[in-house]
Amino acid sequence: RKTTERRKKLDCARSETMSGIGTGYDLASDTFSPDGRLFQVEYASKAVDQMGTTLGLCCKDGVVVGVEKLVQSRMLVKGTSGRVMAVDTQAGIAIGGLAADGRQIVNRARQEATSYRDFYGVPIQGKVLADRISMQMHMYTLYWFMRPAGCSVLLASYASDGPQLYMVDPSGSSWGYHGCAMGKGKQIAKTELEKLSLGELTCREAVKAIADIIYQVHDDTKDKLWELEMGWVCDESKRVFEPVPRDVLKEAEDAAKAKADAEKEREKAKKEEELKKKAEKAAEKEKEKTEMEVDKA
C-alpha cells in the first residue's frame, strides 16, 4: 500500500515537472509534448543539419544528386563510405545525415524495388518508391523501442513516370522537388537553387551547378577534408543510375573551384579596402584631435 502511494506521488511529481518546464518528453519517440512536438524527430533532423550539404536537381533529361562528403581522417581511402547509392536500375539515393542509418534505408529501398519488379515485371516508379521509403521511416517514430532514422534521403528516379526527385525526412514525410537541398549549407544552397531555370537545365549543366553551389557553401575553416560525390540517372546514362563520369565531374569541380577561389579573392580585396578606409578615417580623426589640442595650447 505504501509502495503504491509512493508511486502515485512520484507520477504526480513527474507529470508536474514535465508539464511545467517541458522536460521528459524526449525520452521516447512516441511521446508528444504539450505543444504537439516530437522532440526525438527534431533531434534526428538536427543530425541531418550537422552533416555535409546534399543537393538534388530534376532536369528535363534526368536527375542529378550531389553530396559534400566530409572526411574524418587523411588516412581514409578515397571513395569509401559512399553517400550516393543505386537502389534499382533506374533509381538511386543520396544520403544526408548519419551514413549508417542511411544505408539501412537504402537496403529497404532495394528490397521494395526488387519486390515490385518481381511482382509487376516493371521497374518501380519514383512516387511509389518514395511512399514506401517514407512509410518505413515513419514507422521508426511510432514505437517507444525504436528511434527515428538520423538521416534524410534524396531519391532520384527515371522510370515510366519520367524524371522524379523526392526528399524523405526523419519524420517520414516525403515531397517531390524540382530542386532540393539539406545539410549544413541548405539555406544558402536553396537561395542559389532558386536562381536556376530548373525546368530548362540539362543534366550536364546541373552537374556544374551543383558543384558550384557545394563549393560555395563549403566552409574550409571548419571542414578541411571533404569529397564531392555525385550520381545521375538521365538519357545520357540510358536511364541507368550511376556515378557521374570522372571526366565530367573533374571538369565541373575544376570550374567550381576556380570560381570559388576568385570569389574568395574578391572578398579578401573588399575586406582589405574596408580596413584601409577605416585606417584612413582613424588617422584623420587623430589628426583633427591633435590640431585641436595645438589650438587650445
N, C-alpha and C positions, 0 to 999 in steps of 0.2 A: 504493500500500500504506500509506504514511504517512497519507494523507488518510483512508483507511478506518479506521485505528486511531484517528485523532483524532476522527472522527465517533462511533465506539463509546464513547470516553471522554466526549465531550460528552453523548451519550444517557444514559450511566450517571449522570453528574453531574446531568443534568436530572431523571431519574427519582428519584434520591435526594432532590433538593430538593423535588420535588412530593409525594413520599410522606412527607417529613419534616415540612413545615410546611403542606401543603395548598394551596400556591400553584400557579398554572399550569393549574388545572382549569376556569378560567372563560374560557379563550381560544376555546373553541368550544362551541356549544350541544349537541353530540353527545357530549361527554366527561363521564363520571361521575367524581365524586370517590371516594376510598376508602370513604367512609361512604354512598355511594349518592345523592349530591345533584347536581343540575344547577344550577350557580350562575347561568348566564345566565337561566334561567327564574325563579329567585328575584329576580334584579335586575329583570326585567320586572315581577314582582309588586310590587316596591318602587316602580316608576314609577307604578303604579296607586295605591298608598297615599299618594303625594305630591300627588295631584291632588284636586279637589273631591269632596265626598261625592255618591254616586249611590244612589238608593233605588228599590225596586220593591215594589208590593203587589198580590197577587192577591185580588180581591174576589169576591163572589157574583154580581155582574153585569158583571165585566170585569177589566181590569188597568190600573194606573196606574204610570208611572215618572216620576221627577224627578231633576234634576241641579243641583248647586251649581256653576254655570259661572263659574270665576274669570276675570276680565277683566284683561288685561295693561296697558291704556292707556285713559285717558279719551277719547282721540280715536277709538277704535274705534266703528263704527256698531253700535247695539244690535240684537241678534238675529243678527249674523253669526257664522260658525263654530259652527253648532249642534251639539249633542251628542245630540239626540233626533231620530231619523230613521225614516221609514217604509221598510220593505223589501218590503211587499206590501200589498194592500188591508186585510187583517186582522191584520197583524203589523208591529211596529216595534222599534227597538233604541235603548237608551240607552248611551252610551259613557262608561266610566271609564278614566282614564289618558291616553295620548297620542292626541289627536284625529286626527292624520294616519293613524296605524295603524288607528284605529277606522273611519275612512272606507273603508279597503281591505276590512275585514271586512264593512262594510255593503254594499259593491259586490258582494262574493262572495255574500252572503246574497240580494241581489236577483237575481243570476244563478240561484242554486239555486231560488228561489221561482218565477221565470219558467219555468225548465226543467220543474219539477214540474207547474205549471199547464198548460203546453203538452202534456205527455205524458199526464197523467191527466185533465185537464179540470176539476180541482177545486183550491181553494186548498190550499197545503201546511200540514200540521198542525204545531203548535208543537214537538212532540217530534222529528219528522223534521228540521225546520229547525235545531233546536239541535244535533242529532247531526252534521249536515253542517257547520255552523259550527265545531263542536269538532274535527272531523277536519281542517279547513283549518288551524286554529290549532295543532293538534298536529303537523302536517306541518312547521311552521316550526321545531320543536325537534329534528327528526331529521337534518338535514343541516348539515355544517360551514359551508357557504357561505351559510346563512340565519341570521337571528336571530329569537328569539321576538317576537311582537307585544307591544308595550308597553302593552297595554290589556286590560281585561275588558269584557264586554258583558252587558247585561240584555236578554233577548228577551221581549217582551210579545206574546202571540198569543191570538186568539179565533176559532178555526176550528171544525170539526165536533167536535173533542175538548174543547170548552169553553174557559174562560179558563185560560191557562197562562202561568207566569213561569219563565224559565230564566236561569241565570247561567253564562257560559263564561269561564274564566280563561286566562292566557297559556300554561299547560301543555297546554291542550286538553281539560281536564276540564269536564264540564257537569253541573249539578244543577237539579232542579226545586224551586221555593221557594213558600211562602205569602207570605213577606216577606224581602227581601234588602237588604243594604247593603254598599257598598265605598267606598274612598277614605279621606281624612284622618280623618273622624269616624265611621268604621264601628263602633267599639266602643261608643260612646255611642248611636249610632243603632240598633244591634242590641238594646241593652238597652231602648230605648224601643219598638221594634217588638214585642218580646216581651210588652209590656203591653197590646197591642191585641187585640181579638177579631177575628182575621184572617178567619175564616170567615163573619162576620156583617156586615162592613163593606160599604157601597156605595161606588161609585167617587167620588161627590161627597164622602163622608166621608173617603175615602182621600186625596183631594187636600188637604184641610185637615190631615190627619195628617202627610203628607209635608212640607208647608210648615212646620208646627210643628217637626218634627224637624230639618229643614235649618237653620232659623233658630236653633234651639237649639245645634246643633253648630258653626255658623259662628263663626270667630274674627275679629272686626273688627280686632284689633290687627295681625294678620299679612296678612289679605286684605281690604282695604277695598272694592275694586271687585269686584262679582260680580253675577250674574243668576240668577234661578230659572227653569229651563226644565222644562216638564212636558208629557207626552203621555199619551194614554189610548186604549184600544180597549174599548168597552163597549156595552151595549144602548142607552144614550142617544145614542151616536155611530153607531148602526146597524151595530155590529161593524166599523167602519172606524177604522184607527189614524190619529189626527190630534192636533195640539196641543190642549191643554186650552183651552177658550174663554177669552178675555181677561177677561170679567166674573167667571167662576168663579175664575180664577187670581188676579185682583186682590183679590177678597173673601177668599180663603184667605191671600194674602200680608199683607193689612192686619191680619187677625186674628192671624196668627203673629207679625208684627212688634210688635203691641201686647202680646202675651203675653210675647215675649222682652224687651221694654223693661221691663215690670212685674217680670219675674224679675230683671233686672239691678238695678233699683231696690231690690228686697228684699235682694239680695246686698250691695249698697252700704251699705244701712242696717245690715245684720247686721255688716259689717266695721267700720263706724263705732262700733257698740255695743261690739264686742270691743275696739277700740282705746281707747274711753272707759274700759272696765273695767280694762284694763291700766294706763292712766294713773292711775286711782284707786288701784290696788294699789301702783304705784310711789310715789305720793305718801304712802300710808300707811306704807310701808317707810321712806321718807325721814324721815317724822315720828317714827317709833319710834326710828330711828337718832339723830336729833337729841336726843330726850328721854333716851336712854341716855348720850349724851355730856355732857348737862347734869347728870345724876345723878352721873356719875363726877367731874365738876368740883366 
